[in-house]
Amino acid sequence: MAFMILGIGFALLPLLLRLALKLRLGLPLLYSVLMLTVFHSWYQVHAALADGILFAMVGIVALSWVVTLTRHLWELLEDLRSEWTAARLLAQRVRQARLAGETVVSTSGL
């Protein structure tokens, strides 16, 4: 049973590492692994400093998520605004064509 759980854990490890890299958590993850293995004695002596460095790294990653989310939302709003403007312009042209008795509406410039 324990062998099966260990095997599943090792099978999921590449997926979890790929997810961490996709979420920009690769550097904080590497820092955590190094602090818990290679620099363990330094970490024990300077625990507050090491934890502060880790929290700063994770904070910078979270800030990058916020900036990316803001950029995507801004692009979405710009697309919606341009579509709304084009729809208003088309509606205005349709009204003008109806008043003029025309059956063809120009869609150039939309």
C-alpha positions as CSV (number, residue, x, y, z in Angstrom):
1,M,0.0,0.0,0.0
2,A,2.8,2.4,0.9
3,F,4.6,1.5,-2.2
4,M,1.6,2.3,-4.3
5,I,1.2,5.7,-2.6
6,L,4.9,6.4,-3.1
7,G,4.6,5.5,-6.8
8,I,1.6,7.8,-7.3
9,G,3.5,10.6,-5.6
10,F,6.5,10.2,-7.9
11,A,4.2,10.0,-10.9
12,L,2.5,13.3,-9.9
13,L,5.8,15.1,-9.1
14,P,6.5,16.2,-12.7
15,L,3.0,17.5,-13.1
16,L,3.3,19.5,-9.8
17,L,6.7,20.9,-10.8
18,R,5.3,21.9,-14.2
19,L,2.4,23.6,-12.5
20,A,4.7,25.4,-10.1
21,L,6.8,26.7,-13.0
22,K,3.7,27.8,-14.9
23,L,2.6,29.7,-11.8
24,R,6.0,31.4,-11.6
25,L,6.7,29.6,-8.3
26,G,9.9,27.8,-9.5
27,L,12.4,30.2,-7.8
28,P,10.6,30.2,-4.4
29,L,10.3,26.4,-4.6
30,L,14.0,26.0,-5.4
31,Y,14.8,28.4,-2.5
32,S,12.6,26.4,-0.1
33,V,14.3,23.1,-1.1
34,L,17.8,24.5,-0.8
35,M,17.0,26.0,2.6
36,L,15.6,22.7,3.9
37,T,18.5,20.6,2.6
38,V,21.8,22.3,1.6
39,F,21.6,25.4,3.9
40,H,19.7,23.8,6.8
41,S,22.2,24.9,9.4
42,W,22.2,28.5,8.1
43,Y,18.4,28.4,8.0
44,Q,18.2,27.3,11.7
45,V,20.4,30.2,12.8
46,H,18.7,32.8,10.6
47,A,15.1,31.5,10.4
48,A,13.5,34.9,10.5
49,L,15.7,36.3,7.7
50,A,15.2,33.1,5.6
51,D,11.4,33.2,6.1
52,G,11.4,36.9,5.2
53,I,13.2,36.2,2.0
54,L,10.8,33.5,1.1
55,F,7.8,35.6,1.9
56,A,9.2,38.5,-0.2
57,M,9.7,36.1,-3.1
58,V,6.2,34.8,-2.9
59,G,4.9,38.3,-2.6
60,I,6.7,39.4,-5.8
61,V,5.2,36.3,-7.5
62,A,1.7,37.3,-6.3
63,L,2.3,40.9,-7.4
64,S,3.2,39.6,-10.9
65,W,-0.1,37.6,-10.9
66,V,-2.0,40.8,-10.1
67,V,-0.2,42.8,-12.8
68,T,-0.9,40.0,-15.4
69,L,-4.6,39.8,-14.3
70,T,-4.9,43.6,-14.6
71,R,-3.4,43.6,-18.1
72,H,-5.8,40.8,-19.2
73,L,-8.8,42.6,-17.8
74,W,-7.7,45.9,-19.4
75,E,-7.4,44.1,-22.8
76,L,-10.8,42.6,-22.3
77,L,-12.4,45.9,-21.5
78,E,-10.7,47.5,-24.5
79,D,-12.1,44.8,-26.8
80,L,-15.6,45.2,-25.3
81,R,-15.4,49.0,-25.6
82,S,-14.3,48.8,-29.3
83,E,-17.1,46.2,-30.1
84,W,-19.7,48.4,-28.3
85,T,-18.5,51.5,-30.3
86,A,-18.7,49.5,-33.6
87,A,-22.2,48.3,-32.7
88,R,-23.3,51.9,-32.0
89,L,-21.9,53.1,-35.3
90,L,-23.6,50.2,-37.2
91,A,-26.9,51.0,-35.5
92,Q,-26.6,54.6,-36.4
93,R,-25.9,53.7,-40.0
94,V,-28.9,51.4,-40.1
95,R,-31.1,54.2,-38.8
96,Q,-29.7,56.6,-41.4
97,A,-30.3,54.1,-44.2
98,R,-33.9,53.5,-43.1
99,L,-34.6,57.2,-43.0
100,A,-33.1,57.5,-46.5
101,G,-35.1,54.5,-47.7
102,E,-32.0,52.5,-48.6
103,T,-31.7,48.7,-48.2
104,V,-27.9,48.6,-48.2
105,V,-25.8,49.6,-45.2
106,S,-22.1,50.4,-45.4
107,T,-20.0,48.4,-43.0
108,S,-16.7,50.0,-43.9
109,G,-14.7,51.3,-41.0
110,L,-16.3,49.1,-38.4
